[in-house]
Amino acid sequence: MSEVFQGYERQYCEISASLSRKCTSAAHLDGEQKKQKITEIKSGVEDAEGLIRKMDLEARSLQPSVKAGLLAKLREYKSDLNNLKAEVKRITSANLNKATREELLESGMADTLAFNVQVSADQKGRLIMSTDRLNQSSERIKESRRTMLETEELGVSILQDLHQQRQSLLHAHNTLHGVDDNIGKSRKILTAMSKRLDRNKWIIGSVIIALVLAILLILYFKLTH
């Protein structure tokens, strides 16, 4: 998975969890405090939308095999963000005037209470879901870092092996260079010996010829006298 996408994903999960908590808090506030909290929530929603757009661009820039899974996950985040927007809209439009509230209480307090309980349960479920997603994102980031460290260690080990092999090759090269020098010297010695043998052959041949001529002369004198 893209590390850039994971970074955006983690930020979104953090913002989503924070917005869920703020929505729950805003539902129990009144007056200026509630307006201030709603302003914070709307600002957070804008940040979440920005992260959704960034994740979308990053996912679409990846290979199809990776992009499909990220876009599916992104659809879940978009749905989660839409639910948050609906919750913000509900909280914003919940500032009914006193008469309307009294009328609602008179007409069906039990129904209103049940509705509030359901909304609180939905917010809690959304908060739990956002927290789970944040935890999953953190685990994926940790796993990616662990894989990077293992890959780095493997790369260092390979470089060390290559360095040792290079040293061995240099040593072998130096050894072969020494052998070549010795062979060259031996070749020169053998060449000199061969030349000396050739000269000795000529000398021995000359001596033999001289001896033969001397013997022939001796025989000739003996025969003629």
Backbone torsions as a table, in degrees:
resi	resn	phi	psi	omega
1	MET	NA	151.1	179.4
2	SER	-68.2	131.0	178.2
3	GLU	-66.9	-31.9	177.4
4	VAL	-63.7	-45.2	178.8
5	PHE	-62.6	-41.2	179.2
6	GLN	-61.6	-39.0	178.1
7	GLY	-63.4	-46.1	176.4
8	TYR	-62.3	-40.3	-178.2
9	GLU	-62.1	-44.1	-179.6
10	ARG	-64.1	-43.5	178.6
11	GLN	-60.8	-41.8	-179.9
12	TYR	-63.2	-44.0	-179.6
13	CYS	-61.5	-38.6	178.0
14	GLU	-65.0	-45.0	179.4
15	ILE	-65.0	-42.0	-179.5
16	SER	-61.3	-43.3	178.3
17	ALA	-64.4	-40.7	179.3
18	SER	-65.1	-41.7	179.6
19	LEU	-64.3	-38.0	178.6
20	SER	-62.7	-42.3	178.4
21	ARG	-65.5	-40.2	-179.9
22	LYS	-67.3	-36.5	176.8
23	CYS	-62.9	-43.1	178.4
24	THR	-62.3	-40.9	179.6
25	SER	-68.8	-41.8	-177.8
26	ALA	-64.7	-29.7	-178.6
27	ALA	-64.3	-20.4	-178.3
28	HIS	-106.9	10.1	179.6
29	LEU	-104.9	165.5	177.4
30	ASP	-138.3	162.3	171.6
31	GLY	64.0	-140.3	-176.0
32	GLU	-64.1	-36.5	178.9
33	GLN	-59.6	-41.3	-179.9
34	LYS	-68.2	-40.8	179.2
35	LYS	-62.4	-43.2	178.8
36	GLN	-62.2	-42.0	179.6
37	LYS	-66.1	-38.1	179.1
38	ILE	-65.8	-38.3	177.2
39	THR	-61.3	-43.0	177.1
40	GLU	-61.8	-41.9	-179.0
41	ILE	-63.8	-43.9	-179.6
42	LYS	-63.6	-38.7	176.7
43	SER	-63.1	-41.3	177.2
44	GLY	-64.1	-36.9	178.4
45	VAL	-64.0	-39.5	177.7
46	GLU	-63.6	-41.4	177.2
47	ASP	-62.9	-41.3	179.7
48	ALA	-63.6	-40.2	177.7
49	GLU	-62.4	-40.6	177.5
50	GLY	-60.8	-40.8	179.0
51	LEU	-68.2	-36.2	176.6
52	ILE	-60.9	-43.1	179.6
53	ARG	-65.2	-41.0	179.2
54	LYS	-64.3	-42.5	177.8
55	MET	-62.5	-38.6	-179.3
56	ASP	-63.9	-45.7	179.3
57	LEU	-64.1	-42.3	-179.6
58	GLU	-64.9	-43.2	-178.3
59	ALA	-63.1	-40.6	-177.0
60	ARG	-73.4	-14.2	178.9
61	SER	-88.3	-4.2	-176.1
62	LEU	-94.5	176.9	179.6
63	GLN	-66.7	150.1	-177.2
64	PRO	-54.7	-37.2	-177.9
65	SER	-64.2	-33.0	179.7
66	VAL	-88.7	-37.3	-175.1
67	LYS	-61.2	-40.1	-176.6
68	ALA	-59.1	-46.4	-179.0
69	GLY	-66.3	-39.2	-178.9
70	LEU	-69.6	-38.4	178.3
71	LEU	-66.1	-35.6	176.6
72	ALA	-64.0	-42.3	178.0
73	LYS	-66.0	-37.2	-179.3
74	LEU	-64.7	-33.6	176.9
75	ARG	-62.7	-35.7	177.1
76	GLU	-65.6	-41.4	179.5
77	TYR	-66.4	-37.9	177.3
78	LYS	-63.4	-41.6	177.4
79	SER	-62.9	-41.5	177.7
80	ASP	-62.1	-42.1	179.8
81	LEU	-66.2	-38.6	176.6
82	ASN	-61.9	-38.9	177.2
83	ASN	-64.4	-39.9	177.3
84	LEU	-63.4	-42.1	178.3
85	LYS	-61.7	-42.6	178.5
86	ALA	-62.2	-38.0	179.0
87	GLU	-67.2	-41.4	177.3
88	VAL	-62.8	-41.7	178.6
89	LYS	-63.4	-39.2	179.7
90	ARG	-66.0	-41.5	-179.5
91	ILE	-66.9	-39.6	-178.8
92	THR	-65.5	-41.9	-177.6
93	SER	-84.8	5.6	-177.1
94	ALA	-85.8	0.3	-179.5
95	ASN	-81.5	71.0	179.6
96	LEU	-78.7	152.6	176.9
97	ASN	-71.4	164.7	-172.7
98	LYS	-61.1	-38.7	-177.6
99	ALA	-65.7	-42.0	-179.8
100	THR	-64.8	-39.7	178.8
101	ARG	-64.2	-41.0	178.8
102	GLU	-63.8	-38.6	179.2
103	GLU	-64.4	-40.5	178.7
104	LEU	-64.9	-40.6	180.0
105	LEU	-65.3	-40.1	-179.7
106	GLU	-69.1	-38.1	-174.6
107	SER	-78.9	-26.0	-179.5
108	GLY	-176.0	72.5	179.4
109	MET	-62.5	-37.7	-178.2
110	ALA	-63.9	-42.0	179.5
111	ASP	-64.8	-41.3	179.1
112	THR	-64.0	-43.2	179.1
113	LEU	-61.7	-42.9	179.1
114	ALA	-63.2	-38.0	179.2
115	PHE	-64.5	-44.0	179.9
116	ASN	-63.5	-39.8	177.5
117	VAL	-62.2	-41.6	179.3
118	GLN	-64.6	-43.0	178.9
119	VAL	-62.1	-43.0	178.8
120	SER	-61.7	-40.6	178.5
121	ALA	-64.1	-40.2	178.1
122	ASP	-63.1	-42.4	179.1
123	GLN	-63.4	-41.8	179.4
124	LYS	-63.3	-42.6	179.1
125	GLY	-63.4	-40.4	178.8
126	ARG	-65.6	-38.2	178.9
127	LEU	-65.0	-42.2	178.9
128	ILE	-64.0	-41.8	179.8
129	MET	-63.3	-42.8	179.9
130	SER	-64.8	-40.2	178.9
131	THR	-64.0	-42.0	178.8
132	ASP	-62.2	-42.1	179.7
133	ARG	-64.7	-39.0	178.3
134	LEU	-63.4	-42.4	178.6
135	ASN	-63.9	-42.7	178.5
136	GLN	-62.6	-41.3	178.6
137	SER	-63.2	-41.3	178.7
138	SER	-63.0	-40.4	179.3
139	GLU	-65.1	-39.7	179.2
140	ARG	-65.6	-38.5	178.3
141	ILE	-65.5	-43.0	177.8
142	LYS	-61.2	-41.6	179.8
143	GLU	-64.5	-39.9	178.6
144	SER	-64.2	-41.3	178.9
145	ARG	-65.5	-39.9	179.2
146	ARG	-63.1	-41.4	178.2
147	THR	-64.4	-39.7	178.3
148	MET	-62.8	-42.0	179.5
149	LEU	-64.8	-42.7	178.6
150	GLU	-62.7	-41.3	178.5
151	THR	-64.1	-40.1	178.3
152	GLU	-63.7	-43.9	178.3
153	GLU	-61.9	-41.5	177.8
154	LEU	-62.5	-41.5	179.1
155	GLY	-62.8	-41.2	178.2
156	VAL	-63.3	-41.9	179.3
157	SER	-63.0	-41.6	179.0
158	ILE	-64.8	-41.4	178.7
159	LEU	-63.0	-39.8	177.9
160	GLN	-63.7	-43.1	177.7
161	ASP	-61.6	-43.0	179.9
162	LEU	-63.8	-38.1	178.3
163	HIS	-63.6	-43.7	178.0
164	GLN	-62.9	-41.4	178.3
165	GLN	-64.0	-38.6	178.6
166	ARG	-63.5	-42.0	178.0
167	GLN	-62.4	-40.2	178.4
168	SER	-63.7	-41.5	179.2
169	LEU	-65.5	-40.3	178.2
170	LEU	-63.9	-41.7	177.5
171	HIS	-62.0	-44.2	179.0
172	ALA	-63.6	-38.1	178.9
173	HIS	-63.6	-43.9	178.9
174	ASN	-63.4	-39.8	178.5
175	THR	-62.8	-44.7	178.8
176	LEU	-64.0	-36.6	178.2
177	HIS	-62.8	-40.2	176.8
178	GLY	-64.7	-40.4	178.3
179	VAL	-63.5	-41.5	178.1
180	ASP	-60.1	-41.6	178.6
181	ASP	-61.7	-43.4	179.8
182	ASN	-64.5	-40.6	178.2
183	ILE	-62.7	-41.0	179.1
184	GLY	-62.2	-43.4	178.5
185	LYS	-63.3	-43.6	179.4
186	SER	-61.7	-39.4	179.8
187	ARG	-63.1	-41.9	178.4
188	LYS	-62.4	-42.6	179.7
189	ILE	-62.3	-45.3	179.8
190	LEU	-63.5	-38.3	178.7
191	THR	-63.5	-42.8	179.1
192	ALA	-64.0	-41.5	178.9
193	MET	-63.5	-39.7	179.6
194	SER	-63.1	-40.7	179.3
195	LYS	-65.2	-41.1	179.0
196	ARG	-64.4	-39.8	177.4
197	LEU	-61.3	-41.4	178.9
198	ASP	-62.0	-44.3	179.9
199	ARG	-63.6	-41.1	179.0
200	ASN	-61.9	-38.7	178.4
201	LYS	-60.1	-44.7	-180.0
202	TRP	-64.2	-40.0	-180.0
203	ILE	-64.4	-48.2	179.5
204	ILE	-60.9	-41.9	178.9
205	GLY	-61.4	-42.7	179.9
206	SER	-64.0	-41.1	179.2
207	VAL	-62.9	-45.1	179.8
208	ILE	-60.9	-44.0	179.4
209	ILE	-61.7	-42.0	179.5
210	ALA	-62.3	-42.9	179.2
211	LEU	-63.0	-43.5	-179.6
212	VAL	-62.0	-44.0	179.8
213	LEU	-63.2	-39.6	179.9
214	ALA	-64.0	-43.7	179.6
215	ILE	-62.6	-41.2	-179.6
216	LEU	-64.6	-40.5	178.8
217	LEU	-64.2	-42.1	179.0
218	ILE	-60.6	-45.6	-179.9
219	LEU	-63.2	-37.4	-178.4
220	TYR	-64.8	-45.0	178.3
221	PHE	-62.3	-39.6	-180.0
222	LYS	-64.3	-41.8	-178.7
223	LEU	-71.2	-33.8	-177.7
224	THR	-83.1	-19.6	178.0
225	HIS	-110.2	NA	NA
